[in-house]
Amino acid sequence: MLATIDLRSQPLGARQLRAVLPRAEYDVEAALSAVRPICDDVHDRGAEALYEFGERFDGVRPSTLRVPAEVLDAAVDVLDADVRAALEVSIERARAVHADQRRTDTTTHLHESGTVTERWVPVDRVGLYVPGGRAVYPSSVVMNVVPAQLAGVGSLAVASPPQKDNVGVFAGYPHPTILAACALLGVDEVWAMGGAQAVAGFAHGFVDEASADGGECVPVSLVTGPGNIYVAAAKRLLKGLVGIDAEAGPTEIAVLADATADPDHVAADLISQAEHDPLAGSVLITDSTQLADAVSVAVERRAAVTKHRERVTEALRGRQSAIVLVDDLEAGLRVADAYAAEHLEVITADAPTVAARVRNAGAIFVGTHSPVSLGDYVAGSNHVLPTGGSAAHSSGLSVQSFLRGIHVVEYSAQALAEVAPHVVALARAEDLPAHGEAVTARTGEVSR
């Protein structure tokens, strides 16, 4: 089922690896032509366009775009007790981890009366997107909301697609488990809108006169959260009007393993990621042909009986999934860094030492008892992570994603006079004399 890429005795330069490592075909640029008229329509017609796109893409027209408070309360009331307990643990652990990420203001004294302070300020308002297609993701509510709250964002709104299969009080609204997660986190502004139109709704704002709980969605400063290719395309299109966290692509896992790894554990983890989407990437990097063969057998056996075997099989047979054979762990580390996985498991002898050498990954899961699914739910880490190799230059969602660092410069007359000649010299070198004159006008010197 899994193809094999044999890199033994092969050059492992960056250019060669980029050409041969497995990746999903995912062309965000091509989706822009479909997304642009949607975003333009939301800009022009607001709520009415959002209602129509709900009918067209989600198969249902909600009664109101904003989910009423009583519906959020009802979602908590009907929430399964075990799921509620799990969500509460997830929230508690995510808050503990993300609380330690909060930045503090720092002041650097460059002169006794000349300082530069870096002040950390949260964005004013964020739109948090929670997908709702093939699966229900209350965990994504936690991963988006917790860091935003701990950053001190004053205004939070969540959007998730309306579900046509909902009944009763929940008819036409997002999945009740999504709504319950929002309520448990204290989020009371939830909108029944999905896909590219949700991103556009957040970016442009709109007024829904049918919504009793406040029908205005004020434009946001930042949109975060994963979604399909159309969500990614809308983010690309509207980036600049609003900030974005990332253009999330298909999810992926890489497992760096040696002969000490349990093949059944590795197979289970590869399948767990393939369960998300037919484009999901599942990659094993190993120097052990015995492990590779055993994992192949275990994958076949497990895939045949898993609940979502059709999408799992499609993902594992796709060009984005493979077993990559390397000469040794040193080569395996080079391949792992070149791949820059969203999720990287390290299951080797002395896994902590090996994991400490990894440079590029969205999140690293160390040892046999740290599967990716732990991070998806209750490890405390964030599961909104860079995909498609972007972990080589980008980070996952965190408190920092919702903060801006502002430099505050305060110099006295004496501190300015001390550096005035340097400002003038650099201004002259750049042929910008007025820059120098803006300083000498204060110091009384002549700018030459």
C-alpha positions in Angstrom: 0.0 0.0 0.0 2.8 2.4 0.9 5.3 3.2 -1.8 9.0 2.9 -1.0 11.5 5.6 -1.8 15.0 4.2 -1.5 17.5 7.0 -0.7 20.3 4.7 0.4 23.6 5.6 -1.1 21.9 8.6 -2.7 22.9 12.3 -2.5 20.9 14.0 0.2 21.3 17.7 -0.7 18.4 20.1 -0.3 17.7 20.3 -4.0 17.7 16.5 -4.5 15.5 15.9 -1.4 13.0 18.5 -2.4 12.6 16.8 -5.7 12.0 13.2 -4.4 10.2 13.6 -1.0 6.5 12.8 -1.0 4.0 15.7 -1.1 0.3 16.1 -1.8 -0.8 18.0 -4.9 -2.3 21.1 -3.4 -2.6 24.1 -5.6 -4.0 27.0 -3.6 -3.4 29.4 -6.4 -5.7 27.4 -8.7 -8.5 27.6 -6.1 -8.4 31.4 -6.1 -10.6 31.7 -9.2 -13.3 29.8 -7.4 -12.9 31.8 -4.2 -12.6 35.3 -5.5 -16.3 35.7 -6.6 -17.4 34.2 -3.2 -15.4 36.7 -1.3 -16.5 39.6 -3.5 -20.2 38.6 -3.1 -19.8 38.5 0.7 -18.2 42.0 0.6 -21.1 43.3 -1.6 -24.1 41.6 -0.1 -23.0 40.6 3.4 -25.4 38.3 5.4 -27.6 37.4 2.5 -24.6 36.0 0.5 -23.6 34.0 3.6 -27.1 32.5 3.9 -27.1 31.6 0.2 -23.6 30.0 0.4 -24.7 28.0 3.4 -27.5 26.5 1.4 -25.2 26.0 -1.6 -22.2 24.4 0.0 -23.5 23.1 3.3 -27.0 22.1 2.3 -28.8 24.1 4.9 -29.9 27.7 5.6 -29.6 28.6 9.3 -32.4 30.5 11.0 -29.8 33.1 12.0 -26.1 33.4 11.2 -25.2 34.1 14.9 -25.8 31.1 17.1 -28.2 32.2 19.9 -27.1 32.0 23.5 -29.8 29.5 24.4 -28.5 27.2 21.7 -25.0 27.4 23.1 -26.4 26.6 26.6 -28.4 23.6 25.2 -25.2 22.2 23.6 -23.5 22.0 27.0 -26.6 20.4 28.5 -26.6 17.6 25.9 -22.9 17.1 25.8 -21.8 13.5 26.5 -20.2 13.4 30.0 -17.1 11.7 28.9 -16.6 14.2 26.1 -17.1 17.1 28.5 -14.5 15.7 30.9 -12.1 15.2 28.0 -12.6 18.7 26.8 -12.1 20.1 30.3 -8.8 18.3 30.6 -7.8 19.5 27.1 -8.7 23.1 28.1 -6.9 22.9 31.4 -3.7 21.5 29.9 -3.7 23.9 26.9 -4.1 26.8 29.3 -1.2 25.6 31.4 1.2 25.3 28.4 0.1 28.5 26.6 0.2 30.6 29.8 4.0 30.1 29.8 4.2 31.6 26.3 3.0 35.0 27.3 5.6 37.7 26.5 6.6 40.4 28.9 7.6 43.9 28.0 11.4 44.5 28.0 13.3 47.8 28.2 16.8 48.2 26.9 18.9 51.2 28.2 21.2 52.4 25.5 22.0 55.6 27.5 21.0 56.7 30.9 18.2 58.6 29.3 17.7 56.7 26.0 15.6 53.6 26.0 13.9 51.2 23.6 11.0 49.2 25.0 9.4 46.3 23.3 5.8 46.4 24.3 3.6 43.3 23.5 0.0 44.2 22.5 -2.7 41.8 21.6 -4.7 42.2 18.4 -8.0 43.9 18.9 -10.3 41.2 17.4 -9.8 37.8 15.9 -11.9 35.4 13.8 -11.3 31.8 14.7 -12.2 29.2 12.1 -13.2 25.6 13.0 -13.7 23.2 10.1 -16.7 20.9 10.0 -16.5 18.7 6.9 -15.6 15.1 7.2 -15.1 15.2 11.0 -16.1 17.3 14.0 -13.3 19.2 15.6 -14.1 20.5 19.1 -10.4 20.2 19.8 -9.7 22.9 17.2 -12.0 25.2 19.2 -9.7 24.7 22.1 -6.5 25.2 20.1 -7.7 28.4 18.6 -9.4 30.0 21.6 -7.0 29.3 24.4 -4.0 31.1 23.0 -6.1 34.0 21.9 -7.6 34.4 25.4 -4.2 34.1 27.1 -2.8 36.7 24.7 -5.5 39.1 26.0 -7.4 39.4 22.8 -10.5 41.5 23.8 -12.9 40.3 21.1 -13.2 36.7 19.9 -15.6 35.2 17.3 -15.8 31.6 16.1 -17.1 30.4 12.8 -18.0 26.8 11.8 -20.1 25.4 9.0 -23.8 24.8 9.6 -24.7 21.1 9.7 -27.6 19.9 7.6 -28.0 16.8 9.7 -28.6 18.7 13.0 -32.1 18.5 14.4 -34.2 20.3 17.0 -32.8 23.4 18.5 -29.5 22.8 16.7 -31.0 22.7 13.2 -29.0 24.8 10.8 -26.2 25.6 13.3 -22.7 24.1 13.7 -22.3 20.7 15.3 -23.5 20.7 18.9 -20.1 19.5 20.2 -18.4 22.5 18.5 -21.0 24.8 20.2 -20.4 23.1 23.6 -16.7 23.6 23.3 -17.2 27.3 22.6 -19.5 27.6 25.6 -17.1 25.8 27.9 -14.4 28.3 26.9 -16.7 31.3 27.5 -17.0 32.2 23.8 -20.5 33.6 23.2 -20.0 34.9 19.6 -20.4 32.0 17.3 -21.4 32.2 13.6 -22.9 29.5 11.4 -20.7 30.0 8.3 -18.0 27.9 6.7 -15.5 27.8 4.0 -14.2 30.8 2.0 -17.3 32.7 2.8 -16.6 32.6 6.5 -13.1 34.0 6.0 -14.7 36.8 3.9 -17.3 37.4 6.5 -14.7 37.9 9.2 -12.6 40.1 6.9 -15.3 42.4 5.6 -17.8 42.2 8.5 -21.6 42.1 7.9 -24.9 42.8 9.6 -27.5 40.0 10.0 -30.8 41.6 11.0 -32.3 38.2 11.8 -29.9 37.5 14.6 -31.4 38.5 17.9 -28.2 38.3 20.0 -26.5 41.1 18.1 -26.5 40.7 14.4 -23.3 42.6 13.5 -20.1 40.8 12.9 -17.4 43.5 13.2 -14.5 43.0 10.9 -11.6 41.2 12.5 -7.8 42.0 12.6 -6.7 38.4 12.3 -8.2 35.1 11.0 -6.7 31.8 12.4 -7.6 28.1 12.1 -7.3 25.2 9.6 -9.6 24.5 6.8 -9.8 23.1 3.2 -8.1 24.4 0.1 -10.9 27.0 -0.3 -10.3 28.4 3.2 -6.6 28.6 2.4 -7.3 30.4 -0.8 -9.6 32.9 0.9 -6.8 33.6 3.4 -4.4 34.2 0.6 -6.8 36.5 -1.2 -7.7 38.5 1.9 -4.2 38.6 3.5 -3.4 42.2 4.0 -6.9 43.3 4.7 -6.7 40.9 7.6 -3.8 39.0 9.1 -3.7 35.2 8.9 -1.9 32.5 10.8 -1.1 30.3 7.8 -2.4 28.8 4.6 -3.0 25.3 6.0 -2.6 22.4 3.6 -3.3 18.7 4.1 -2.2 17.3 7.4 0.9 15.1 7.5 2.9 12.9 9.8 6.5 11.7 9.5 7.9 9.0 11.7 11.7 8.8 12.1 12.2 5.3 13.4 14.9 2.6 13.8 14.9 -1.1 14.4 13.8 -0.6 18.0 10.4 0.8 17.1 7.3 -1.3 17.4 5.9 -1.7 13.8 2.4 -1.9 15.0 2.7 1.4 16.8 4.2 3.0 13.7 1.4 1.6 11.5 -1.3 2.8 13.9 0.2 6.3 13.9 0.5 6.5 10.1 -3.2 5.4 9.8 -4.3 7.9 12.4 -3.1 10.7 10.2 -4.4 9.2 7.0 -7.9 9.1 8.6 -8.2 12.9 8.3 -8.2 13.3 4.5 -7.5 11.5 1.3 -4.7 14.0 0.8 -3.2 13.4 4.2 0.5 12.5 4.2 1.9 9.5 6.1 5.7 9.0 5.9 8.0 6.6 7.6 11.7 7.4 7.5 13.9 4.5 8.6 17.3 2.8 8.2 15.8 -0.6 9.0 14.4 -2.7 6.1 13.0 -5.1 8.6 11.0 -2.4 10.3 9.9 -1.1 6.9 8.6 -4.5 5.9 6.9 -5.1 9.2 5.2 -1.7 9.1 3.9 -2.4 5.5 2.3 -5.6 6.7 0.8 -3.9 9.8 -0.5 -1.0 7.7 -2.3 -3.4 5.4 -3.8 -5.3 8.2 -5.0 -2.2 10.2 -6.2 -0.3 7.2 -8.5 -3.2 6.2 -10.5 -2.9 9.4 -10.4 0.7 10.3 -13.7 2.7 10.2 -12.6 5.1 7.5 -10.7 2.6 5.4 -11.6 4.1 2.1 -10.1 7.5 2.8 -7.3 5.9 4.7 -6.4 3.7 1.8 -6.6 6.6 -0.7 -4.3 8.6 1.5 -1.7 5.9 2.0 -1.7 5.0 -1.7 -1.3 8.7 -2.7 1.9 10.3 -3.8 2.1 12.1 -0.5 2.7 8.9 1.5 5.7 6.6 1.5 8.3 4.6 3.3 11.7 6.4 2.9 14.7 4.2 3.3 18.0 5.8 4.4 21.5 4.6 5.2 21.5 5.5 8.9 19.9 7.9 11.5 22.2 10.7 10.5 20.7 10.5 7.0 17.3 10.1 8.5 17.7 13.4 10.3 18.6 15.2 7.1 15.5 13.7 5.4 13.3 14.7 8.3 14.6 18.3 8.3 14.1 18.5 4.5 10.6 17.2 4.8 9.8 19.6 7.7 6.7 17.7 8.8 3.7 19.2 10.5 4.0 16.3 13.0 7.2 14.4 13.5 7.5 11.3 15.7 10.9 10.1 16.8 10.8 6.5 17.8 14.4 5.4 18.1 16.9 4.3 20.7 17.7 7.3 22.8 14.9 9.2 21.2 15.3 12.4 23.3 18.9 12.9 22.0 17.8 12.3 18.4 14.8 14.6 18.7 16.9 17.3 20.1 18.8 17.4 16.8 15.7 18.0 14.7 15.6 21.5 13.2 12.4 21.6 11.2 9.0 20.3 12.4 5.8 21.8 13.5 5.7 19.6 16.6 8.0 16.8 17.7 6.7 13.7 19.6 9.4 11.9 21.4 9.5 8.2 22.2 7.0 5.3 21.8 4.5 6.7 24.3 4.1 10.2 22.6 1.8 9.6 19.6 0.6 12.5 17.5 -3.0 11.9 18.6 -1.9 12.8 22.2 -1.0 16.3 20.8 -4.2 16.5 18.9 -6.2 16.5 22.1 -4.7 16.6 25.6 -0.9 17.0 25.6 -1.3 20.7 26.1 0.6 21.6 22.9 -1.2 23.3 20.0 -2.3 21.2 17.0 -2.7 24.1 14.6 0.7 23.6 12.9 2.6 24.5 9.7 2.1 22.0 6.8 3.6 21.4 3.4 7.2 22.0 4.5 6.5 25.4 5.9 7.7 24.2 9.3 11.1 25.1 8.0 10.3 28.7 8.4 7.0 29.0 10.4 5.7 28.0 13.8 2.4 26.6 15.0 -0.4 28.7 16.6 0.6 30.1 20.0 0.0 33.0 22.3 2.6 34.9 20.2 0.4 34.5 17.1 -2.1 37.0 18.7 0.5 39.5 19.9 2.3 42.3 18.2 5.7 43.7 19.4 5.8 47.5 19.3 9.1 49.3 19.8 8.7 52.4 22.0 11.7 54.7 21.6 12.3 57.4 24.2 15.5 59.5 24.1 16.4 62.7 26.0 18.1 65.7 24.4 21.4 64.5 25.8 20.9 60.9 24.5 20.0 62.3 21.0 22.9 64.6 20.8 25.3 61.7 21.6 24.2 59.8 18.4 23.3 62.7 16.2 26.5 62.6 14.2 25.9 58.9 13.4 22.4 59.6 12.2 23.7 62.4 10.0 26.4 60.2 8.5 24.1 57.4 7.6 21.5 59.8 6.2 24.2 61.3 4.0 25.3 57.9 2.9 21.8 57.1 1.8 21.3 60.5 0.2 18.4 61.3 2.5 19.6 64.6 4.0 16.3 65.6 5.5 16.6 62.6 7.8 19.7 64.1 9.3 18.2 67.6 9.4 15.3 66.1 11.5 17.9 65.4 14.1 20.1 68.5 13.8 17.0 70.7 14.0 16.8 69.5 17.6 20.4 69.4 18.5 21.3 72.8 17.0 24.1 71.3 14.9 24.6 71.9 11.2 23.9 68.9 9.0 26.7 68.7 6.5 
